[in-house]
Amino acid sequence: MRIGISVEDYEARVEARLERLRARASKRAEEAAALSGRARVMGDAIPFGQPLVGSPDSMRRQRNYRDRIHATYMRAHAAHEEATDLSRRADAAETRGAVSSDDPAAVEKLRNKLAEAEAEHALHLKVNALWRRGGAQACIDAGIEPGVVAYAIRTMALCPYLKGPFFGSNSAASIRRIKARIAELEHAATVPEAAPVHGPGYRVEEDSYDNRIKIYFDTKPGTDARSTLKSAGFKWSPSNSAWQRQLNAAGRYAAVMVVKTLFQESGT
């Protein structure tokens, strides 16, 4: 069984990533404020409503100056938008309920989500049966939570042609997805780490600690090569000096295809 990153190290990495996102967001917000202030100061030098005046050369200089004001405001807007996006990403990473495959406790968390999904699905089936028997009143008499009964009533109001709320299809699909994901992660944990593959100008390595498959190049790939890597899901990692993506069956296949495309070889 492959040995990956510890829970403590993973949580530290997640926290470090959040800190980097927050820091970048703060920096871009400061840049946006500075650029906006600079543009206002530049604009204050022009009396409100003043048209272009003077000789053609003078009017050209005035027009260029006003263009610089506009460009500065646009840079401030772009910086503000980036800061907002970085903050949103940090908030999403901190609060989302999704389970990352990089998480060493991913299987355990997915099993907990599976138990919740199965309990929800069982409730849905019970509501379906009670509704067919006696509608909303049967659900209330059976002690079904008021919120669930209210949702069933709203469902029937929107779709009166149905014979019942017919809950369960979404929760059943969720159960299937979670089970498949658990099976995939458990299988991946038993697959031995492949030996590095060397070729003329490249090296492919599997890193179970980082849960990444990495491609190293002897020289910087050209524009077309970088486009091929990006389209295959690889991202440049400055800290590792490698192009990498998640280590799984799809990642291994992508590495094979990238090597085959760039070097006309069979790959790994």
Contacts in CASP RR format, 6 or more apart in sequence:
PFRMAT RR
TARGET T0000
AUTHOR 0000-0000-0000
METHOD contacts of the structure
MODEL  1
MRIGISVEDYEARVEARLERLRARASKRAEEAAALSGRARVMGDAIPFGQ
PLVGSPDSMRRQRNYRDRIHATYMRAHAAHEEATDLSRRADAAETRGAVS
SDDPAAVEKLRNKLAEAEAEHALHLKVNALWRRGGAQACIDAGIEPGVVA
YAIRTMALCPYLKGPFFGSNSAASIRRIKARIAELEHAATVPEAAPVHGP
GYRVEEDSYDNRIKIYFDTKPGTDARSTLKSAGFKWSPSNSAWQRQLNAA
GRYAAVMVVKTLFQESGT
1 189 0 8 1.000
1 190 0 8 1.000
2 189 0 8 1.000
2 190 0 8 1.000
2 191 0 8 1.000
2 192 0 8 1.000
2 193 0 8 1.000
2 208 0 8 1.000
3 208 0 8 1.000
3 209 0 8 1.000
4 104 0 8 1.000
4 208 0 8 1.000
4 209 0 8 1.000
4 211 0 8 1.000
5 13 0 8 1.000
5 102 0 8 1.000
5 104 0 8 1.000
5 209 0 8 1.000
5 210 0 8 1.000
5 211 0 8 1.000
6 104 0 8 1.000
7 103 0 8 1.000
7 104 0 8 1.000
7 105 0 8 1.000
10 102 0 8 1.000
10 103 0 8 1.000
10 104 0 8 1.000
10 105 0 8 1.000
14 93 0 8 1.000
17 93 0 8 1.000
18 90 0 8 1.000
18 93 0 8 1.000
18 94 0 8 1.000
21 86 0 8 1.000
21 87 0 8 1.000
21 89 0 8 1.000
21 90 0 8 1.000
21 93 0 8 1.000
22 86 0 8 1.000
22 87 0 8 1.000
22 90 0 8 1.000
24 86 0 8 1.000
25 83 0 8 1.000
25 84 0 8 1.000
25 86 0 8 1.000
25 87 0 8 1.000
25 90 0 8 1.000
26 83 0 8 1.000
28 79 0 8 1.000
28 80 0 8 1.000
28 82 0 8 1.000
28 83 0 8 1.000
28 86 0 8 1.000
29 79 0 8 1.000
29 80 0 8 1.000
29 83 0 8 1.000
31 76 0 8 1.000
31 79 0 8 1.000
32 76 0 8 1.000
32 77 0 8 1.000
32 79 0 8 1.000
32 80 0 8 1.000
32 83 0 8 1.000
33 76 0 8 1.000
35 72 0 8 1.000
35 73 0 8 1.000
35 75 0 8 1.000
35 76 0 8 1.000
35 79 0 8 1.000
36 73 0 8 1.000
36 76 0 8 1.000
36 80 0 8 1.000
37 76 0 8 1.000
38 72 0 8 1.000
39 69 0 8 1.000
39 72 0 8 1.000
39 73 0 8 1.000
39 76 0 8 1.000
42 65 0 8 1.000
42 68 0 8 1.000
42 69 0 8 1.000
42 72 0 8 1.000
43 69 0 8 1.000
46 65 0 8 1.000
46 66 0 8 1.000
52 59 0 8 1.000
52 62 0 8 1.000
52 63 0 8 1.000
53 59 0 8 1.000
53 62 0 8 1.000
99 106 0 8 1.000
99 109 0 8 1.000
99 110 0 8 1.000
99 113 0 8 1.000
99 181 0 8 1.000
100 106 0 8 1.000
101 185 0 8 1.000
101 211 0 8 1.000
101 246 0 8 1.000
101 248 0 8 1.000
102 211 0 8 1.000
102 246 0 8 1.000
103 109 0 8 1.000
106 185 0 8 1.000
107 182 0 8 1.000
107 185 0 8 1.000
107 186 0 8 1.000
107 189 0 8 1.000
110 178 0 8 1.000
110 181 0 8 1.000
110 182 0 8 1.000
110 185 0 8 1.000
111 182 0 8 1.000
113 178 0 8 1.000
114 175 0 8 1.000
114 178 0 8 1.000
114 179 0 8 1.000
114 182 0 8 1.000
117 171 0 8 1.000
117 174 0 8 1.000
117 175 0 8 1.000
117 178 0 8 1.000
118 175 0 8 1.000
120 171 0 8 1.000
121 168 0 8 1.000
121 171 0 8 1.000
121 172 0 8 1.000
121 175 0 8 1.000
123 144 0 8 1.000
123 148 0 8 1.000
123 167 0 8 1.000
124 167 0 8 1.000
124 168 0 8 1.000
124 171 0 8 1.000
125 167 0 8 1.000
125 168 0 8 1.000
126 142 0 8 1.000
126 144 0 8 1.000
127 139 0 8 1.000
127 144 0 8 1.000
127 148 0 8 1.000
127 149 0 8 1.000
127 152 0 8 1.000
127 165 0 8 1.000
127 167 0 8 1.000
128 164 0 8 1.000
128 165 0 8 1.000
128 166 0 8 1.000
128 167 0 8 1.000
128 168 0 8 1.000
130 138 0 8 1.000
130 139 0 8 1.000
130 142 0 8 1.000
130 144 0 8 1.000
131 138 0 8 1.000
131 139 0 8 1.000
131 152 0 8 1.000
131 164 0 8 1.000
131 165 0 8 1.000
132 163 0 8 1.000
132 164 0 8 1.000
135 164 0 8 1.000
136 149 0 8 1.000
136 152 0 8 1.000
136 153 0 8 1.000
139 148 0 8 1.000
139 149 0 8 1.000
139 152 0 8 1.000
140 146 0 8 1.000
140 149 0 8 1.000
151 165 0 8 1.000
152 164 0 8 1.000
152 165 0 8 1.000
152 167 0 8 1.000
155 162 0 8 1.000
155 165 0 8 1.000
155 167 0 8 1.000
156 162 0 8 1.000
156 164 0 8 1.000
156 165 0 8 1.000
184 248 0 8 1.000
188 247 0 8 1.000
188 248 0 8 1.000
188 249 0 8 1.000
193 206 0 8 1.000
193 208 0 8 1.000
194 206 0 8 1.000
194 252 0 8 1.000
194 268 0 8 1.000
196 203 0 8 1.000
196 204 0 8 1.000
196 205 0 8 1.000
196 206 0 8 1.000
197 203 0 8 1.000
197 204 0 8 1.000
197 205 0 8 1.000
197 259 0 8 1.000
197 267 0 8 1.000
197 268 0 8 1.000
199 263 0 8 1.000
199 265 0 8 1.000
200 263 0 8 1.000
201 217 0 8 1.000
201 218 0 8 1.000
201 219 0 8 1.000
201 263 0 8 1.000
202 215 0 8 1.000
202 216 0 8 1.000
202 217 0 8 1.000
202 218 0 8 1.000
202 259 0 8 1.000
202 262 0 8 1.000
202 263 0 8 1.000
203 215 0 8 1.000
203 216 0 8 1.000
204 213 0 8 1.000
204 214 0 8 1.000
204 215 0 8 1.000
204 216 0 8 1.000
204 255 0 8 1.000
204 259 0 8 1.000
204 267 0 8 1.000
204 268 0 8 1.000
205 213 0 8 1.000
205 214 0 8 1.000
205 216 0 8 1.000
205 242 0 8 1.000
206 213 0 8 1.000
206 214 0 8 1.000
206 247 0 8 1.000
206 252 0 8 1.000
207 213 0 8 1.000
207 214 0 8 1.000
207 244 0 8 1.000
207 247 0 8 1.000
208 247 0 8 1.000
210 240 0 8 1.000
210 244 0 8 1.000
210 247 0 8 1.000
211 246 0 8 1.000
211 247 0 8 1.000
212 237 0 8 1.000
212 240 0 8 1.000
212 244 0 8 1.000
212 245 0 8 1.000
212 246 0 8 1.000
212 247 0 8 1.000
213 244 0 8 1.000
213 245 0 8 1.000
213 246 0 8 1.000
213 247 0 8 1.000
213 251 0 8 1.000
213 252 0 8 1.000
213 254 0 8 1.000
213 255 0 8 1.000
214 237 0 8 1.000
214 240 0 8 1.000
214 242 0 8 1.000
214 243 0 8 1.000
214 244 0 8 1.000
215 229 0 8 1.000
215 234 0 8 1.000
215 242 0 8 1.000
215 243 0 8 1.000
215 244 0 8 1.000
215 255 0 8 1.000
215 258 0 8 1.000
215 259 0 8 1.000
216 241 0 8 1.000
216 242 0 8 1.000
216 243 0 8 1.000
217 243 0 8 1.000
221 229 0 8 1.000
221 243 0 8 1.000
221 262 0 8 1.000
225 262 0 8 1.000
226 236 0 8 1.000
228 258 0 8 1.000
228 261 0 8 1.000
228 262 0 8 1.000
229 236 0 8 1.000
229 243 0 8 1.000
229 258 0 8 1.000
232 245 0 8 1.000
232 254 0 8 1.000
232 255 0 8 1.000
232 257 0 8 1.000
232 258 0 8 1.000
233 245 0 8 1.000
233 254 0 8 1.000
234 243 0 8 1.000
234 244 0 8 1.000
234 245 0 8 1.000
234 254 0 8 1.000
234 258 0 8 1.000
235 243 0 8 1.000
235 244 0 8 1.000
235 245 0 8 1.000
236 242 0 8 1.000
236 243 0 8 1.000
237 243 0 8 1.000
237 244 0 8 1.000
245 251 0 8 1.000
245 254 0 8 1.000
252 268 0 8 1.000
255 267 0 8 1.000
255 268 0 8 1.000
256 266 0 8 1.000
256 267 0 8 1.000
256 268 0 8 1.000
259 265 0 8 1.000
259 267 0 8 1.000
259 268 0 8 1.000
260 266 0 8 1.000
260 267 0 8 1.000
END
